[in-house]
């Protein structure tokens, strides 16, 4: 049975209450690829192959093959596959400057209606702050909801961990420096000597 997000991880992600960058919702999708593709206007589908890159504001998705579909009510669903030794990668900024969520997997599903990204097969998702990784989750399937900032995950045969388990790594948060404790000791004032006698000229 799939195991859902533990309370501890939910608390860790909610410690900095930052949603995915809201400005991304108003940005256009931009698609590019190396090999011939196809646009099907009747069925509202776009097929891209070869070093596919999709951007939407801060959102960046890279894959070998992507099938993009637009629903009748205007939402976009993307199904991405990686190549051998080259997984699908995803990255999106959060609403706090310098913070982001990024991940890789064999396959990826992205849905603008639910604002979710589903990482499938050898999945690895990290929350970062600057160049530092704050939390990393690995498993067979990881689902990231950018609207609620919740990660849920499942173990299974496609997990990169032994016995199909999922794994969570949380880095300790830096403690604020204690200015009084870290300050160098104050220099002692100089006092005239009471024991030394001034020298006499020879």
Buried (B, 14 or more C-beta within 10 A) or exposed (E): EEEEBEEEBBEBBEEBEBBBBEEBBEEEBEBEBEEEBEEEEEEBBBBBBBBBBBBBBBBBBBBBBBBBBBEEEEEBBBBBBBEEEEBBBBBBBBBEEEBBBBBBBBBBBBBBEBBBBBBBBBBBBBBBBEEEBBBBBBBBBBBBBBEBBBBBBBBBEBBBEEEBBBBBEBEEEEEEEEEEEEEEEEEEEEEEEEEEEEEEEE
